[in-house]
């Protein structure tokens, strides 16, 4: 998750693995935190799985990134709450993940 990233991004290597995934043209322009342009290869709709839930997500595709980046667009759409004290992250009102061991 990257709350400083405005748009959800997936690496091109991810979409290259699936023949049925159709990458559509996208006119979006994106820059990294250091003001370097990030090349956008298109836009795609992918299923993201969190436990037993499938969340269809529209993402920009880029060969310049190596991992999925859930941007603030996704975090807002799914009402994500990141409780830094407990390390819990919830989305759509359901607990999604714990980021660290709270028993330390």
FENQUIRA-V423419 format. One line per field, one symbol per residue. psi: psi as a letter, one per 30 degrees, with the letter a starting at -180 (. if undefined). burial: I if it has 9 or more other ideal C-beta (glycine too) atoms within 8 Angstrom, else O. A space follows every 10 residues. Layout:
psi: ???
burial: ???
//
This chain:
psi: kjffkekkkk kefefffjef kjklkkgkkk klfggkkkkk fakljlkkkj cgkkjkkklk kkfflflkjj lfeeeeeghk kjjfefgkkl khgkkelkfl jfg.
burial: OOOOIOIIII IIOIIOOOOO OOIOOIOOOI OIOOOOOIOI IIIIOIOIOO OOOOIOIOII IIOOIOOIII IIIIIOOIOI OIIOOOIIII IOOOOIOIOO OOOO
//
